[in-house]
């Protein structure tokens, strides 16, 4: 633990040496927790309550759901459609618990379900009148209908239950009507594919639980060396089934035992996230100028998985352009440049997809691809690159630059499908364009800085729903990494932001056992919103170092 941790932020006098020490401690932590540091998920934990009641920590998972319910009856972020998936999962899980022979605290559980069903039917479903009202979350069009289907089965069984809880009497036989676009028409097709014996697409494995009983013990699916199916506790639990595995040493069972042990019962969505976490942490710290002595094992963990299609975030997930670009960018910044050719597997006519067959597009994936190609060209002299290859690298940089410019919103920001906050997307795109874009990129980068300055909160922070240290760090980086000489307006703004960043460092790495919603809400997109604690800490440390360096430069 660094000297900055666990202190009142008002008592912290931070210098460059303190920040660098905290960064070194963060990098050492990457090896101490090789599977990563991320928050727990209401959605994923709810699936384990339903699918794996035999698993160690069941009581803790039920308590986690009960204590995590908001006053309005929902779970998750209270904005837009972000509450849909976690609330459906928690409600279905608690209904599953009530259907068992000896449920824990049935009255409290039934009351929580009643409040959740009221929230869904009276507030959330009526607000989701179009698909555009739903956030772009992985597999949401399959997950939500699958959960509604299960809830309706529970409600249909209530009239014949031996002693249905009084709090649920009014729901007996009621059927939830899905919100717009959630009719579940694709679910039978997915289940038919799995029952046919065909090998499913790897990205489907991350949400295998949507297949229901069809997922149990599928012979065409094999666990990874880590024991996981699809790098997901819920998917792994769905494959194992609702009773102890016949083989006590089953690796999938011990993957689940490991994940629940690391998080004291509840579980995260995507786990492990080794390569993804390490690439982002090392790249962001190095880009900000943090002097690091990176252990060779960390470098190896980024180079070893690189193949013809790049690398995945962790075993169990398909390779993707975003993680590959992050790893390549980090390696180039660490003076270990690796040719970015594998990224061409994701090139489309106009841009780069996150994976083949992607619906929609990601601005931040393309920003990271721009950084991977651009930094490689910086590190490797042109005479060392074969002529036609060097030309293609340069053309790729120009192609992504033009595409990103066209994706900027009229107010100056960018948004993205992998993060709830425009401050993340704006930082990714503007920093990449400022560093590797052509002269025409100057105008959109300046527009991004104006948008940042116009949206600072009264307390000096930035944030979509509330001021957060994470989003403040992205805003600070946007202002200080896109100008060779930051303007007076930028310097004043980042000076006001410093207190928010220091407040984040006054506690241990957020997200290691679960997010503190009041302090650092989860903003990253998976099946549920999540908070990658080490990655966010790297962003905050990088922003603080840039502020300190700018202050020292002014003093000199």
N, C-alpha and C positions, 0 to 999 in steps of 0.2 A: 504494500500500500504506500502510495506516495505521500509526501508531507502536505499535499494540498487536500487530502481526503479528510472527511469527517470533521470539518471545522466550520464555524460560523463564517459565511462569506464576507461579512463586514469586517472580520478580523484578518482577512487574507491580504498580504502585500505580496504580489506575485511578480516575479522577474523571469527573464528568459531562462535562467538556469533551472528554476522551479518547474517551468513548463516542460523543458527538455527531460527532466528527471521523471515527470509524470508520464511522458510519452515512452520513455524506456521501460517503465513499469508496465504500461499497456502492452507493449510488444512482447515482453516476457510472459504476460498473461495469455497471449495467443498460444503459447506452448503448454502452459499449465492447464488450459481448457481447450484441447484440440478440436472438440466438436463445435465450439463457438459459444457466444454469449448472446442470448436473445430472450425476449419476454415470453411468458406463457400465453396461451390462447384459450378464450372461452369456447370457441367453436371446437377446437381439437380436443380440449379436455372433456367437453360434453360428449364427444363421440366415444371416448374411452369409458365414460360412465355407462353408456349404453352397451358398447361392444365388448368390454373387458371387465366385468364386475369382479372377476377372480384376481385381477392384477393388484399387486401391492399398492397401497395408497388410495384405494377406492373411497374410503370415508373422507380423506382429505380433498379428493376431487369434488365430491358432493358438497362439502362445506365451501369450497372455493366458488362454486356456482351460486350457492345461496347467499354468500356474503358479497358477491360481486354484482348482484342485481341493483340496478339504479332505482331511485325513488319512483320513476315513471313506469317501472316494470320491465324495462329493456336491459340489454347488455351491450357492451361495446361503445363505440363513438356515438354520441347522441345526434349526429348531424346526417341529413340525407338518408341514403340507404345503407350506410355502414353498419347500422344496428341489425339489419335483416338476418344475416347468416348467424352471428353469435346468439341472437335472441331465439331463433328457431332451434338452434342446436341445444342451448341450455334448457328450453322448455321441453323438447323431446326427451332429453336425458333425464330430467326430473320426473317426467311421466313414466319413463322406463323404470326408474327407481321405485315409484309408487306401485308398479305392477308386480314387484317382487314379493316373495312371502313375508319378509320382515324388513320393510323399508325403514330408513333412519329418519326419525322425526317426521312422521307423515303429515301432521297438521301444518308445520312450517313449510314443508315441501309443496303441499297442495296449494297453500296460499300463494307461494311464489309462482306456481304454474298459472293460477287464476290471474294474477297480476300480469304475467307475461302474455297470456292469451288476450287480455283486454288491450294491452299495448299494441299487439300485432293487429287486431281487428278494428280497433277504434282510432288508432293514430298512424301506425306505420303503413299498413296495406293501402288505406285510402290515399296516402301521400305518394305512393309509387304507381302513378297512373301511366307512365311510359317507361320503356327500357332506358331512356336517357336519364331517368331519375336514379338509376342504380349505378353504383361505382363499378369501375372496370376491374373486378376481382377475378382471379383464376377460377374457372369452373363454376361461377356463381349461378349460371343458367341451368346447371345440373344439380348443384348442392341444394339450392333453395327448394326446388320441387321434390327432391328426394326426402328432405326433412318434413315438408308439409304432408307428404304422403304418409310418413310414419306417424306424425301427430294425429292425422285423421284416423288412422287405425286405432290409436290409443283411445281417442274420443268415442269412436264407434263401439269400443269394448266396455266403456264405463257403465252403461245400463245393466250389463250382466255381471259386473264385478261383484264379489261377495260383500264388500263393504266400501263402496266408493266414498272418498272423502267428501264431506259436506261442502267444502270450499269449491268443489268441482261439479256439483250437482247440476248447475245451469249449463254446463258444457257437454253433458251426456248426449251423444248422438249428433252433436254439432259437427259440421264439416267446414274447414277453413277453405276459403276461395283464394287461390293464388293471386298475387299482384300481376299487373300487365306483363306479358312476355314470359311468365313462369309456368306455362302449362305442362312442362315436363315431357314434351313430345319426343325428346331425344333420349330420355332414360331407357325406354324399352330397346332402342337400337344399341345402346352401350351394353346392356345386359345380354342381349342376343349375341353380340360379338364375343363377349366373354364366355358364354355358354357353348359357343361353337367350337371352342378349343383353339381359336386363332390367338396369336400373340398380340396383345394390345399395344398401341403406341406407348412409348415410355412415359410421355408426359401425362397420360391418363392414369398411370399408377400412383401419381401424387395424390389423386382424389379417388382412389379405388373404393373407398367406403360408400360412394354413391351407388354402387352396384348391388348393395344389400346382400342377401343370402348368396347371391351368385358369386360373390368374391371369396367365400370361404374355401381355403385349400386349393385354389385353382392350380392345377399341375403345370400349366404353361408359365407360371410366374415363379421366379426364384428370388430369394432374398439376397441382398448384397453381403459382402464380407463383414460389414458392420452389423448385419442382422436386419436391416431396414428393408421395407418395401416402399419405394417411391420417396425416400427421405421424409416420411410422414408417420407419426405415431398412429393417426387414425387409419391410414391405409394399411399399416402393418397389423393393427388390431382387427380390421375387417378380414384380412387374409387368415388370421389365426382362428377367429371365431370366438364365441362367448363362453368357452370352457377351457380349462387348462390344456395346453398342448400334450398330446400323448407322450411325446419325447421330452423328458425333463430338461435336457440340454439344448433344446431348440433355440438357435441363435435369434430368431425373430422375437421369441419371448424375452430373451435377455437384453435385446435392444430396448424393448419397452421398459423392462425393469431398470435399465441404465438411465433412460430419459426421465422416468418418474423420480428416480433417486436424485438426479441432478437438480430437479426443480421442486422437490418436496411434495410430490403428488401430481399437481397439474403438469401439463406438457405444452410445448410450443408447436407451431404449425410445421415449419420446415426445419429438420434437424437430422444430421449435422448440417452446418453451413460453412465448412472449413475453408474452401478455396475462395468463396465469395467474401467472407469476412477478412481473410488475410490480404487479399488483393486490395480491397478498399482501404483498410487501415494503413497498410504500408504505403500505398500510393498517396493518400491524402497527407500523411505526416511528412513524407519526403517532398512532395510538391510545395509544402509550406516552408521548407527549409529546415526541418527538424533533423539534426545530425544523428543518424542511427547506425548502430553496429548490428546489422540484422543477422541472426543466427543462420548458419548454412542450411539447417533443417527447414527453416521457413522458405528460403529460396527454392529448395528442392520440392517443397509441397506445392509451389506454383508452377515449376517447370515439368515435373514428372507427369502430371495428368494431361499435358497438352498433346493432342493428337491431331489427325487430319481435320477434325471438326472442332478443334479447340478443346475446351474443358467445361465440365458442369460445376455447379456450385458445390456439390458433394455427391458421393456415391448414391445411386438411386434416382437421380434426376438426369434428364437428357442434357447433352452439351448445349450451350447457348452463347449467343454473341455477346451478351452483357457481361457475364462472368469471364469469358475469354478475353474480352477487351480490357477488363479491369486487371486481370492477371498480367497481360502483356504490357500494359501501361506501367504497372508497378515494377515489373522486371526491367523495363527500359530506364525508369527513374533510378533504379538501384544499380545501374551500369551493367546489367545482365540482359542486353536486348535480345529478344527472340523474334524471328521473322513473323509478321502478322498475317501471313498468307492464309492460315486456317479460317480467318474471318470472311474470306470470299465465299465460303460455303453458305453464308447468310445474306449475300448481296442480291438485291432485287433490281429491277430496272431503274427505280428511283431512289432507293435507300437501302438500309440494312435491317432485316427482320431480327427479332430476338431468337426465334427458332423457325425452322422451315414450317410453312403452313400456318403461320401466326395470323390470327384475326386482329385487324387493326395495326397499330405501329407504336413504337416507343421513341420519343425524342431523346431520352437520356441514354438509351442503348446506342443511338447514333452518335451522341456526343462522346461517349466512351470509346466507340470505334474510331472516331476522329482523333482522340488523344492517343490511342494505340498506334495508329499509322503515323501520326505527326511526331510523336516522341521517338519512334524508331528511326525516322528520317533525321531527327536531330542527333541521335546517338551514333548512327552508322553513316560514315562519309559516303557521298554519292559514288565515288570511284570504287567502293567495295561492293556496290550493288549492281547486278547485271543490268545492262542498259534498258531493255524493255520492261524489266521488273520495276526499276526505279521510276520509269514513266507511269506505270500503272499505279504505283503507290501515290504519286503526286496527283494523278487524275482522281483517285479515290478520295483524297483529302478535299479536292475542289468539289467533287460531287456531294459529299456530306455537308460541306460548308453551305452550298446553295440550298440544299434540302432543309437544313436547320433554320436558315434565314426565312424560308417560306412558312415554317411552322410557328413562328413567333406570333403571339396574340397582339392585337392592336394596342393594348395598354402597355406592352413592353415585356411581359413575362412569358414564360413557357409553362405548360402543364404536361403531365406524363401519366402513363398507366401503371407505373410501379411505385408510385408514391402519392400520398394524399395532398401534399403541400406543393404549391407552385414555387416556393422558395428553393426546394431541392432541384426541381427541373430547371429553374432559371439559373441557378449556380452552375449546374452541369453544362448547360448549353453555352452560357455566356463566357465561362472560363475557357472552355474548349475553343470557341470561336476567337476569343482574344489572343490565345496562344498560337493557334494553328490556322486560323482563317485568313482569307485574303483581305485586301483593302476594303472590299465591299462589306466585310463583317463589322467594321468599326461602328456603323450607324446602329445596327441592332444591339450591339453591346452597350452603346451609350444609352439606348432606350431602356435596356434592362437596368442600368444603374439608376436612371431617373425613376423607374418604377419602384425600385428598392427604397430609395430615399423618400419617396412619397408615401410609403406605407409603414414607416417606423411607428411603433406604438409610443404612447406617452412615457412609459417606463424604460424606453430605450430598446425594447425587444422587437422581434418580428414573429408572426405566426398566423396561420390560416384561421384557427378557431380561438386560440389564445396565444399569448407570447410564450415561446418555448426556447430553451437553450439550443436545441437542435436547429430550428429554423433560423434563429439569430446567427448561429455559426455560418449557415449557408449565405445569409445576407452579407455578413462581414466579409466572407471570402469573395463574394461577387464584387464588392466594392474595392477590395485591396489587391485582388489578383487579376483585375482586368485593366488596370491603368499602371503605367510605369511610374508616374508621379500622382498619387491620389489627390483629388481636389480637397479644398478646405471643407466643403460640405460632407464629403465622404469621411474625412478624418474626424469631424465633429460627431458624425453619426456613429462611427464605430467606438469612439470614446464613451458615448452614452450606453453602448451595448455591453460594455465589459462586465458590469455588475451581474447581468443575467448569466453570462458565461461562467463567471466565478461561482455563482450559486450552484451550477450543475456540478462543479468539481468539489463542492463541499460534502459530497456523499459518495459512497462507493459506486462502481460502474453500474449505471442504471440499466435494467433489462437483464441482469444476470439470473435473477430468480423471478422476475415479473415486473412490469412497468408500474411506476407510481403515476396513476392517471392524472392526479392534480399537478404533478411536476412535469412529467415528460410523457404525454400521450403517445400511443403507438400511431405511426404514420405510414409505415411501409406496407405495401400490398402483398399479401399471400391469400390463402383462403380466408384468413382473418387479418386484420391489421396487426402488425408486430413492431417491436422496437429492438433493433440490433444494438445492444448496449455498447460493445467495443467499437463498432463503426461510428456511432454517434459520439462517443468519447473522443475518437480521433478527429472528428470534425470540429468539436469544441476546442480541443487542444491546438489544432492548426489555426483556428480563428484567433485564439488568444495570443499565440506566438506572432502572428501577423500584426496584431494590434500593438504588442510590445515592441516589435521591430520598427514599426512606423513611428511610435512615440520616441524611441531612442534616436531614430534618424532625425526627427525634428529637433531634439535636444542638442544633437551634434551640430 
